[in-house]
């Protein structure tokens, strides 16, 4: 095989990897907007997904004027992804597949996450958004 042929074979192999999604790096952010169920809570939030070389992270943060210890449920793609507990007015959920972490099915792979909804303990949406 000539040097040019080897290069072409290597390049075609790399193109094949890209076309199959083996390198699905992404970084997206979405502002979450208050839902009708959030009246009086003064809530705001943001969601972020990141995949860098297979190191995936899903992060949701929120601020709310509620009592310390109030818990909210984070839904991604229609399924529960985790919870946020408010302390001093804010809280965060961070899930990742590295440093000993695992991702629930609802956010794996993170680049496919669409709608994110945060609900109160009774299931009433308080924040929502989509990537």
Secondary structure, 3 states (H helix, E strand, C coil): CCHHHHHHHHHHHHHHHHHCCCCCCEEEEEEEEECHHHCCCCCEEEEEEEEECCEEEEEEEEECCCCCCCEEEEEECCEEEEEEECECCEEEEEEECCCCCCCCHHHCCHHHCCEEEEECCCCCEEEEEEC
